[in-house]
């Protein structure tokens, strides 16, 4: 018997990067997976094929998590296809970097909508089913940037810091219902998101990281897999740092 046999997981931003690794990790434990994504149909379908090869059910759901109607329709459809969601990994996120002085209202709002309000509202959509079932796992993907701040990322830092506050609040509200709520805070991980960071900045990141390298998506997925497992039932409201020692909170 695998750890998450026949559970239903929803992973937002599951088509690429860290989200893709999380989908694969949860499927390896026997969970069926709903793969949410914003626009890359081919990549999302590719992930679903990889998940089915592991013997679980998997469907792709194109929905902008910043749009409440799209979230509602997505969760309704998942319910029809797979049943109620019992594991939610709020992984989707974006960056729109600029120093605060030069940042536009649109850049600020877009990041807050996708990186903070989106995860909160997707959670809102699935929480009632978790409460009714008396079991659930919610994981928010925050960031080292939400803990330390970062030059040029005020919008992103505020969103990711907000997720930590939400994690701790929600964890208290649903702890007696068999639901844990935790966050994972990656350092700098090799994905499309960090491919946009200038090479000289990444060199500085390596220098500032005790482990001496960027992280890999699978190293984040392993932390998520553990938090979603039955053995993590007594861990809630926690932020797990997976950052090569760059920040030790
Ligand atoms: P990524 O490679 O850029 O992938 C982003 C994923 O999110 C894609 O699947 C994308 O879908 C999806 N997405 C973006 N906007 C969306 C929206 N509005 N609605 C639904 N899905 C949306 O990102 P990543 O590097 O794997 O990062 C994943 C998470 O980890 C993010 O929350 C990020 O902030 C966090 N994180 C990353 C790092 C890092 O170093 N990479 C460090 C700390 C935290 P499409 O494929 O359709 O575009």
py3Dmol code that shows the C-alpha trace and the ligand (Angstrom):
import py3Dmol

protein = """\
ATOM      1  CA  UNK A   1       0.000   0.000   0.000  1.00  0.00           C
ATOM      2  CA  UNK A   2       1.460   3.376  -1.032  1.00  0.00           C
ATOM      3  CA  UNK A   3       1.272   6.358   1.349  1.00  0.00           C
ATOM      4  CA  UNK A   4      -1.329   8.368  -0.625  1.00  0.00           C
ATOM      5  CA  UNK A   5      -3.177   5.534  -2.386  1.00  0.00           C
ATOM      6  CA  UNK A   6      -6.403   6.821  -4.013  1.00  0.00           C
ATOM      7  CA  UNK A   7      -6.160  10.312  -2.547  1.00  0.00           C
ATOM      8  CA  UNK A   8      -6.998  13.185  -4.928  1.00  0.00           C
ATOM      9  CA  UNK A   9      -4.384  15.931  -5.194  1.00  0.00           C
ATOM     10  CA  UNK A  10      -4.675  19.305  -6.902  1.00  0.00           C
ATOM     11  CA  UNK A  11      -1.356  20.913  -7.806  1.00  0.00           C
ATOM     12  CA  UNK A  12      -1.581  24.454  -9.151  1.00  0.00           C
ATOM     13  CA  UNK A  13       1.095  25.324 -11.710  1.00  0.00           C
ATOM     14  CA  UNK A  14       1.715  21.620 -12.258  1.00  0.00           C
ATOM     15  CA  UNK A  15       2.756  21.867 -15.905  1.00  0.00           C
ATOM     16  CA  UNK A  16       6.362  22.947 -15.409  1.00  0.00           C
ATOM     17  CA  UNK A  17       9.227  23.374 -12.930  1.00  0.00           C
ATOM     18  CA  UNK A  18       8.639  22.661  -9.265  1.00  0.00           C
ATOM     19  CA  UNK A  19       4.927  21.887  -9.791  1.00  0.00           C
ATOM     20  CA  UNK A  20       5.728  19.161 -12.311  1.00  0.00           C
ATOM     21  CA  UNK A  21       8.076  17.458  -9.826  1.00  0.00           C
ATOM     22  CA  UNK A  22       5.405  17.713  -7.117  1.00  0.00           C
ATOM     23  CA  UNK A  23       2.807  16.033  -9.374  1.00  0.00           C
ATOM     24  CA  UNK A  24       5.231  13.173 -10.048  1.00  0.00           C
ATOM     25  CA  UNK A  25       6.134  12.791  -6.357  1.00  0.00           C
ATOM     26  CA  UNK A  26       2.472  12.607  -5.271  1.00  0.00           C
ATOM     27  CA  UNK A  27       1.640  10.140  -8.058  1.00  0.00           C
ATOM     28  CA  UNK A  28       4.565   7.960  -6.962  1.00  0.00           C
ATOM     29  CA  UNK A  29       2.759   7.641  -3.631  1.00  0.00           C
ATOM     30  CA  UNK A  30      -0.431   6.513  -5.399  1.00  0.00           C
ATOM     31  CA  UNK A  31      -2.367   9.810  -5.487  1.00  0.00           C
ATOM     32  CA  UNK A  32      -4.556  10.737  -8.449  1.00  0.00           C
ATOM     33  CA  UNK A  33      -3.572  14.215  -9.628  1.00  0.00           C
ATOM     34  CA  UNK A  34      -5.384  17.250 -11.038  1.00  0.00           C
ATOM     35  CA  UNK A  35      -2.771  19.307 -12.882  1.00  0.00           C
ATOM     36  CA  UNK A  36      -3.659  22.998 -13.002  1.00  0.00           C
ATOM     37  CA  UNK A  37      -1.853  25.382 -15.353  1.00  0.00           C
ATOM     38  CA  UNK A  38      -2.311  28.799 -17.001  1.00  0.00           C
ATOM     39  CA  UNK A  39      -1.475  28.488 -20.706  1.00  0.00           C
ATOM     40  CA  UNK A  40       1.044  25.763 -21.641  1.00  0.00           C
ATOM     41  CA  UNK A  41      -1.380  23.033 -22.819  1.00  0.00           C
ATOM     42  CA  UNK A  42       1.285  20.749 -24.292  1.00  0.00           C
ATOM     43  CA  UNK A  43       3.395  20.692 -21.134  1.00  0.00           C
ATOM     44  CA  UNK A  44       0.349  20.038 -18.928  1.00  0.00           C
ATOM     45  CA  UNK A  45      -0.754  17.147 -21.150  1.00  0.00           C
ATOM     46  CA  UNK A  46       2.798  15.765 -21.123  1.00  0.00           C
ATOM     47  CA  UNK A  47       2.764  15.752 -17.298  1.00  0.00           C
ATOM     48  CA  UNK A  48      -0.594  13.934 -17.279  1.00  0.00           C
ATOM     49  CA  UNK A  49       0.820  11.231 -19.583  1.00  0.00           C
ATOM     50  CA  UNK A  50       3.814  10.800 -17.218  1.00  0.00           C
ATOM     51  CA  UNK A  51       1.439  10.518 -14.240  1.00  0.00           C
ATOM     52  CA  UNK A  52      -0.773   7.925 -15.953  1.00  0.00           C
ATOM     53  CA  UNK A  53       2.369   5.889 -16.654  1.00  0.00           C
ATOM     54  CA  UNK A  54       2.685   5.651 -12.875  1.00  0.00           C
ATOM     55  CA  UNK A  55      -0.759   4.015 -12.726  1.00  0.00           C
ATOM     56  CA  UNK A  56      -2.811   6.911 -11.335  1.00  0.00           C
ATOM     57  CA  UNK A  57      -5.602   8.996 -12.854  1.00  0.00           C
ATOM     58  CA  UNK A  58      -4.519  12.440 -14.071  1.00  0.00           C
ATOM     59  CA  UNK A  59      -6.272  15.308 -15.836  1.00  0.00           C
ATOM     60  CA  UNK A  60      -5.120  18.781 -16.860  1.00  0.00           C
ATOM     61  CA  UNK A  61      -7.172  21.862 -15.897  1.00  0.00           C
ATOM     62  CA  UNK A  62      -6.453  25.158 -17.581  1.00  0.00           C
ATOM     63  CA  UNK A  63      -7.489  27.922 -15.169  1.00  0.00           C
ATOM     64  CA  UNK A  64      -6.045  31.258 -14.131  1.00  0.00           C
ATOM     65  CA  UNK A  65      -5.954  30.990 -10.347  1.00  0.00           C
ATOM     66  CA  UNK A  66      -6.353  34.764 -10.110  1.00  0.00           C
ATOM     67  CA  UNK A  67      -9.870  34.366 -11.531  1.00  0.00           C
ATOM     68  CA  UNK A  68     -12.448  33.195  -9.017  1.00  0.00           C
ATOM     69  CA  UNK A  69     -14.956  31.921 -11.610  1.00  0.00           C
ATOM     70  CA  UNK A  70     -12.262  29.831 -13.289  1.00  0.00           C
ATOM     71  CA  UNK A  71     -11.226  28.387  -9.909  1.00  0.00           C
ATOM     72  CA  UNK A  72     -14.828  27.484  -9.129  1.00  0.00           C
ATOM     73  CA  UNK A  73     -15.368  25.770 -12.495  1.00  0.00           C
ATOM     74  CA  UNK A  74     -12.040  23.916 -12.184  1.00  0.00           C
ATOM     75  CA  UNK A  75     -12.813  22.495  -8.753  1.00  0.00           C
ATOM     76  CA  UNK A  76     -16.331  21.478  -9.862  1.00  0.00           C
ATOM     77  CA  UNK A  77     -14.858  19.627 -12.844  1.00  0.00           C
ATOM     78  CA  UNK A  78     -12.208  17.914 -10.678  1.00  0.00           C
ATOM     79  CA  UNK A  79     -15.028  16.767  -8.409  1.00  0.00           C
ATOM     80  CA  UNK A  80     -16.748  15.136 -11.408  1.00  0.00           C
ATOM     81  CA  UNK A  81     -13.547  13.607 -12.835  1.00  0.00           C
ATOM     82  CA  UNK A  82     -11.718  12.465  -9.708  1.00  0.00           C
ATOM     83  CA  UNK A  83     -13.818  13.242  -6.597  1.00  0.00           C
ATOM     84  CA  UNK A  84     -13.202  15.696  -3.742  1.00  0.00           C
ATOM     85  CA  UNK A  85      -9.697  17.124  -3.375  1.00  0.00           C
ATOM     86  CA  UNK A  86      -7.958  16.042  -0.170  1.00  0.00           C
ATOM     87  CA  UNK A  87      -4.434  17.315  -0.958  1.00  0.00           C
ATOM     88  CA  UNK A  88      -3.940  20.847  -2.271  1.00  0.00           C
ATOM     89  CA  UNK A  89      -0.523  22.124  -3.257  1.00  0.00           C
ATOM     90  CA  UNK A  90      -0.710  25.847  -4.003  1.00  0.00           C
ATOM     91  CA  UNK A  91       2.390  25.992  -6.167  1.00  0.00           C
ATOM     92  CA  UNK A  92       1.590  28.339  -9.100  1.00  0.00           C
ATOM     93  CA  UNK A  93       3.379  31.659  -8.958  1.00  0.00           C
ATOM     94  CA  UNK A  94       4.813  34.443 -11.093  1.00  0.00           C
ATOM     95  CA  UNK A  95       7.334  37.276 -10.793  1.00  0.00           C
ATOM     96  CA  UNK A  96       7.201  40.809 -12.223  1.00  0.00           C
ATOM     97  CA  UNK A  97      10.426  42.310 -10.889  1.00  0.00           C
ATOM     98  CA  UNK A  98      11.291  45.998 -10.663  1.00  0.00           C
ATOM     99  CA  UNK A  99      12.493  48.285  -7.893  1.00  0.00           C
ATOM    100  CA  UNK A 100       9.598  49.618  -5.847  1.00  0.00           C
ATOM    101  CA  UNK A 101      10.056  53.187  -7.120  1.00  0.00           C
ATOM    102  CA  UNK A 102       9.629  52.022 -10.724  1.00  0.00           C
ATOM    103  CA  UNK A 103       6.981  49.404 -10.097  1.00  0.00           C
ATOM    104  CA  UNK A 104       3.592  50.014 -11.702  1.00  0.00           C
ATOM    105  CA  UNK A 105       0.232  49.400 -10.053  1.00  0.00           C
ATOM    106  CA  UNK A 106      -0.419  46.695 -12.682  1.00  0.00           C
ATOM    107  CA  UNK A 107       2.796  44.784 -11.825  1.00  0.00           C
ATOM    108  CA  UNK A 108       1.990  44.996  -8.125  1.00  0.00           C
ATOM    109  CA  UNK A 109      -1.596  43.831  -8.581  1.00  0.00           C
ATOM    110  CA  UNK A 110      -0.822  41.013 -11.004  1.00  0.00           C
ATOM    111  CA  UNK A 111       1.671  39.409  -8.602  1.00  0.00           C
ATOM    112  CA  UNK A 112      -0.552  39.855  -5.552  1.00  0.00           C
ATOM    113  CA  UNK A 113      -3.527  38.411  -7.472  1.00  0.00           C
ATOM    114  CA  UNK A 114      -1.679  35.290  -8.695  1.00  0.00           C
ATOM    115  CA  UNK A 115       0.718  34.689  -5.795  1.00  0.00           C
ATOM    116  CA  UNK A 116      -1.462  35.544  -2.779  1.00  0.00           C
ATOM    117  CA  UNK A 117      -5.165  35.968  -3.521  1.00  0.00           C
ATOM    118  CA  UNK A 118      -5.154  33.062  -6.023  1.00  0.00           C
ATOM    119  CA  UNK A 119      -3.804  30.447  -3.572  1.00  0.00           C
ATOM    120  CA  UNK A 120      -6.153  31.745  -0.864  1.00  0.00           C
ATOM    121  CA  UNK A 121      -9.195  31.436  -3.130  1.00  0.00           C
ATOM    122  CA  UNK A 122      -8.298  27.984  -4.501  1.00  0.00           C
ATOM    123  CA  UNK A 123      -7.942  26.854  -0.879  1.00  0.00           C
ATOM    124  CA  UNK A 124     -11.325  28.385  -0.117  1.00  0.00           C
ATOM    125  CA  UNK A 125     -12.832  26.290  -2.947  1.00  0.00           C
ATOM    126  CA  UNK A 126     -11.583  22.935  -1.615  1.00  0.00           C
ATOM    127  CA  UNK A 127     -11.561  23.396   2.144  1.00  0.00           C
ATOM    128  CA  UNK A 128     -15.207  22.489   2.757  1.00  0.00           C
ATOM    129  CA  UNK A 129     -14.723  19.026   1.223  1.00  0.00           C
ATOM    130  CA  UNK A 130     -11.640  18.479   3.389  1.00  0.00           C
ATOM    131  CA  UNK A 131     -13.607  19.480   6.492  1.00  0.00           C
ATOM    132  CA  UNK A 132     -16.503  17.178   5.536  1.00  0.00           C
ATOM    133  CA  UNK A 133     -14.051  14.294   4.997  1.00  0.00           C
ATOM    134  CA  UNK A 134     -12.158  15.004   8.227  1.00  0.00           C
ATOM    135  CA  UNK A 135      -8.782  14.827   6.461  1.00  0.00           C
ATOM    136  CA  UNK A 136      -6.766  17.195   4.338  1.00  0.00           C
ATOM    137  CA  UNK A 137      -3.353  18.542   3.494  1.00  0.00           C
ATOM    138  CA  UNK A 138      -2.732  22.097   2.282  1.00  0.00           C
ATOM    139  CA  UNK A 139       0.747  23.216   1.245  1.00  0.00           C
ATOM    140  CA  UNK A 140       1.567  26.767   0.165  1.00  0.00           C
ATOM    141  CA  UNK A 141       4.675  27.417  -1.936  1.00  0.00           C
ATOM    142  CA  UNK A 142       6.218  30.486  -0.390  1.00  0.00           C
ATOM    143  CA  UNK A 143       9.847  31.589  -0.895  1.00  0.00           C
ATOM    144  CA  UNK A 144      13.009  32.620   0.904  1.00  0.00           C
ATOM    145  CA  UNK A 145      12.149  36.051  -0.536  1.00  0.00           C
ATOM    146  CA  UNK A 146       9.017  36.165   1.656  1.00  0.00           C
ATOM    147  CA  UNK A 147      11.286  35.743   4.688  1.00  0.00           C
ATOM    148  CA  UNK A 148      14.255  37.982   3.874  1.00  0.00           C
ATOM    149  CA  UNK A 149      12.960  40.382   1.187  1.00  0.00           C
ATOM    150  CA  UNK A 150      14.880  40.812  -2.069  1.00  0.00           C
ATOM    151  CA  UNK A 151      16.002  43.743  -4.192  1.00  0.00           C
ATOM    152  CA  UNK A 152      13.484  44.402  -6.976  1.00  0.00           C
ATOM    153  CA  UNK A 153      10.856  41.997  -5.643  1.00  0.00           C
ATOM    154  CA  UNK A 154       8.644  44.001  -3.270  1.00  0.00           C
ATOM    155  CA  UNK A 155       5.441  42.670  -4.867  1.00  0.00           C
ATOM    156  CA  UNK A 156       6.638  39.048  -4.773  1.00  0.00           C
ATOM    157  CA  UNK A 157       8.058  39.366  -1.224  1.00  0.00           C
ATOM    158  CA  UNK A 158       4.774  40.756   0.082  1.00  0.00           C
ATOM    159  CA  UNK A 159       2.769  37.994  -1.614  1.00  0.00           C
ATOM    160  CA  UNK A 160       5.058  35.227  -0.332  1.00  0.00           C
ATOM    161  CA  UNK A 161       5.202  36.750   3.165  1.00  0.00           C
ATOM    162  CA  UNK A 162       1.410  36.917   3.083  1.00  0.00           C
ATOM    163  CA  UNK A 163       1.265  33.191   2.334  1.00  0.00           C
ATOM    164  CA  UNK A 164       3.259  32.506   5.507  1.00  0.00           C
ATOM    165  CA  UNK A 165       0.759  34.546   7.537  1.00  0.00           C
ATOM    166  CA  UNK A 166      -2.115  32.709   5.839  1.00  0.00           C
ATOM    167  CA  UNK A 167      -0.481  29.329   6.560  1.00  0.00           C
ATOM    168  CA  UNK A 168      -0.265  30.073  10.278  1.00  0.00           C
ATOM    169  CA  UNK A 169      -3.792  31.460  10.487  1.00  0.00           C
ATOM    170  CA  UNK A 170      -5.475  28.703   8.507  1.00  0.00           C
ATOM    171  CA  UNK A 171      -3.508  26.023  10.365  1.00  0.00           C
ATOM    172  CA  UNK A 172      -5.086  27.204  13.622  1.00  0.00           C
ATOM    173  CA  UNK A 173      -8.584  27.369  12.130  1.00  0.00           C
ATOM    174  CA  UNK A 174      -8.707  23.824  10.710  1.00  0.00           C
ATOM    175  CA  UNK A 175      -6.366  21.838  12.983  1.00  0.00           C
ATOM    176  CA  UNK A 176      -9.268  20.120  14.797  1.00  0.00           C
ATOM    177  CA  UNK A 177     -10.759  19.002  11.467  1.00  0.00           C
ATOM    178  CA  UNK A 178      -7.851  16.674  10.581  1.00  0.00           C
ATOM    179  CA  UNK A 179      -6.344  19.186   8.160  1.00  0.00           C
ATOM    180  CA  UNK A 180      -2.745  20.385   8.273  1.00  0.00           C
ATOM    181  CA  UNK A 181      -1.623  23.603   6.588  1.00  0.00           C
ATOM    182  CA  UNK A 182       2.069  24.151   5.951  1.00  0.00           C
ATOM    183  CA  UNK A 183       4.361  26.120   3.668  1.00  0.00           C
ATOM    184  CA  UNK A 184       7.544  25.226   1.830  1.00  0.00           C
ATOM    185  CA  UNK A 185      10.062  28.027   1.312  1.00  0.00           C
ATOM    186  CA  UNK A 186      12.498  27.236  -1.488  1.00  0.00           C
ATOM    187  CA  UNK A 187      15.733  29.122  -2.028  1.00  0.00           C
ATOM    188  CA  UNK A 188      16.824  29.472  -5.656  1.00  0.00           C
ATOM    189  CA  UNK A 189      15.768  26.453  -7.725  1.00  0.00           C
ATOM    190  CA  UNK A 190      16.652  25.555 -11.329  1.00  0.00           C
ATOM    191  CA  UNK A 191      13.428  26.292 -13.263  1.00  0.00           C
ATOM    192  CA  UNK A 192      12.167  28.616 -16.019  1.00  0.00           C
ATOM    193  CA  UNK A 193      11.593  31.246 -13.297  1.00  0.00           C
ATOM    194  CA  UNK A 194      15.285  31.446 -12.326  1.00  0.00           C
ATOM    195  CA  UNK A 195      16.357  31.135 -15.979  1.00  0.00           C
ATOM    196  CA  UNK A 196      15.254  34.791 -16.222  1.00  0.00           C
ATOM    197  CA  UNK A 197      17.698  35.852 -13.464  1.00  0.00           C
ATOM    198  CA  UNK A 198      20.985  37.352 -14.794  1.00  0.00           C
ATOM    199  CA  UNK A 199      23.941  34.877 -14.573  1.00  0.00           C
ATOM    200  CA  UNK A 200      26.002  37.234 -12.390  1.00  0.00           C
ATOM    201  CA  UNK A 201      23.149  37.348  -9.847  1.00  0.00           C
ATOM    202  CA  UNK A 202      22.965  33.530  -9.821  1.00  0.00           C
ATOM    203  CA  UNK A 203      26.744  33.402  -9.191  1.00  0.00           C
ATOM    204  CA  UNK A 204      26.183  35.575  -6.113  1.00  0.00           C
ATOM    205  CA  UNK A 205      23.363  33.247  -5.002  1.00  0.00           C
ATOM    206  CA  UNK A 206      25.704  30.228  -5.234  1.00  0.00           C
ATOM    207  CA  UNK A 207      28.313  32.124  -3.198  1.00  0.00           C
ATOM    208  CA  UNK A 208      25.725  32.976  -0.521  1.00  0.00           C
ATOM    209  CA  UNK A 209      24.404  29.399  -0.333  1.00  0.00           C
ATOM    210  CA  UNK A 210      26.323  27.122   2.061  1.00  0.00           C
ATOM    211  CA  UNK A 211      25.557  24.081  -0.111  1.00  0.00           C
ATOM    212  CA  UNK A 212      27.136  26.011  -3.011  1.00  0.00           C
ATOM    213  CA  UNK A 213      24.580  25.391  -5.753  1.00  0.00           C
ATOM    214  CA  UNK A 214      21.004  26.054  -6.822  1.00  0.00           C
ATOM    215  CA  UNK A 215      18.354  23.540  -5.757  1.00  0.00           C
ATOM    216  CA  UNK A 216      16.512  21.077  -7.979  1.00  0.00           C
ATOM    217  CA  UNK A 217      12.705  20.857  -8.348  1.00  0.00           C
ATOM    218  CA  UNK A 218      12.760  17.282  -6.991  1.00  0.00           C
ATOM    219  CA  UNK A 219      14.313  18.555  -3.771  1.00  0.00           C
ATOM    220  CA  UNK A 220      11.272  20.780  -3.201  1.00  0.00           C
ATOM    221  CA  UNK A 221       8.877  18.009  -4.220  1.00  0.00           C
ATOM    222  CA  UNK A 222      10.342  15.671  -1.595  1.00  0.00           C
ATOM    223  CA  UNK A 223       9.521  18.162   1.177  1.00  0.00           C
ATOM    224  CA  UNK A 224       5.954  18.512  -0.164  1.00  0.00           C
ATOM    225  CA  UNK A 225       5.575  14.730  -0.398  1.00  0.00           C
ATOM    226  CA  UNK A 226       6.550  14.415   3.280  1.00  0.00           C
ATOM    227  CA  UNK A 227       4.145  17.163   4.424  1.00  0.00           C
ATOM    228  CA  UNK A 228       1.297  15.440   2.554  1.00  0.00           C
ATOM    229  CA  UNK A 229       2.020  12.032   4.044  1.00  0.00           C
ATOM    230  CA  UNK A 230       0.097  10.530   6.994  1.00  0.00           C
ATOM    231  CA  UNK A 231       3.344  10.667   9.036  1.00  0.00           C
ATOM    232  CA  UNK A 232       3.279  14.480   8.993  1.00  0.00           C
ATOM    233  CA  UNK A 233      -0.068  14.701  10.827  1.00  0.00           C
ATOM    234  CA  UNK A 234       1.456  16.540  13.832  1.00  0.00           C
ATOM    235  CA  UNK A 235       3.185  19.218  11.729  1.00  0.00           C
ATOM    236  CA  UNK A 236       1.008  22.235  11.046  1.00  0.00           C
ATOM    237  CA  UNK A 237       1.520  25.992  10.623  1.00  0.00           C
ATOM    238  CA  UNK A 238       5.175  25.291   9.752  1.00  0.00           C
ATOM    239  CA  UNK A 239       7.422  26.794   7.100  1.00  0.00           C
ATOM    240  CA  UNK A 240       9.934  24.232   5.833  1.00  0.00           C
ATOM    241  CA  UNK A 241      13.042  25.878   4.395  1.00  0.00           C
ATOM    242  CA  UNK A 242      14.576  24.078   1.408  1.00  0.00           C
ATOM    243  CA  UNK A 243      17.288  26.542   0.490  1.00  0.00           C
ATOM    244  CA  UNK A 244      20.717  24.931   0.815  1.00  0.00           C
ATOM    245  CA  UNK A 245      21.266  26.828   4.060  1.00  0.00           C
ATOM    246  CA  UNK A 246      20.959  30.276   2.470  1.00  0.00           C
ATOM    247  CA  UNK A 247      18.531  31.357   5.211  1.00  0.00           C
ATOM    248  CA  UNK A 248      18.260  29.473   8.484  1.00  0.00           C
ATOM    249  CA  UNK A 249      15.096  30.731  10.168  1.00  0.00           C
TER     250      UNK A 249
END
"""
ligand_1 = """\
48
LIG
P 7.702 28.177 -13.298
O 8.716 27.196 -13.785
O 7.698 29.561 -13.848
O 6.243 27.528 -13.488
C 5.120 28.254 -13.083
C 3.904 27.368 -13.104
O 2.796 28.141 -12.614
C 3.524 26.912 -14.501
O 2.946 25.637 -14.392
C 2.478 27.934 -14.931
O 1.563 27.447 -15.910
C 1.766 28.170 -13.614
N 1.072 29.442 -13.532
C 1.583 30.700 -13.657
N 0.615 31.618 -13.520
C -0.552 30.937 -13.292
C -1.889 31.323 -13.089
N -2.270 32.602 -13.081
N -2.817 30.346 -12.912
C -2.463 29.035 -12.921
N -1.194 28.616 -13.110
C -0.255 29.556 -13.295
O 7.800 28.354 -11.703
P 8.655 27.539 -10.631
O 10.023 28.116 -10.597
O 8.457 26.079 -10.803
O 7.939 28.055 -9.287
C 6.861 27.347 -8.701
C 6.525 28.023 -7.378
O 7.666 28.029 -6.529
C 6.104 29.494 -7.505
O 5.094 29.783 -6.574
C 7.364 30.244 -7.162
O 7.091 31.530 -6.675
C 7.940 29.342 -6.095
N 9.378 29.506 -5.913
C 10.242 29.273 -6.940
C 11.599 29.443 -6.729
C 12.616 29.193 -7.812
O 13.799 29.465 -7.586
N 12.245 28.666 -8.972
C 12.066 29.863 -5.483
C 11.158 30.093 -4.465
C 9.809 29.910 -4.692
P 1.924 27.497 -17.501
O 2.930 26.400 -17.732
O 0.651 27.232 -18.188
O 2.503 28.849 -17.757
"""
view = py3Dmol.view(width=600, height=400)
view.addModel(protein, "pdb")
view.setStyle({"model": 0}, {"cartoon": {"style": "trace"}})
view.addModel(ligand_1, "xyz")
view.setStyle({"model": 1}, {"stick": {}})
view.zoomTo()
view.show()
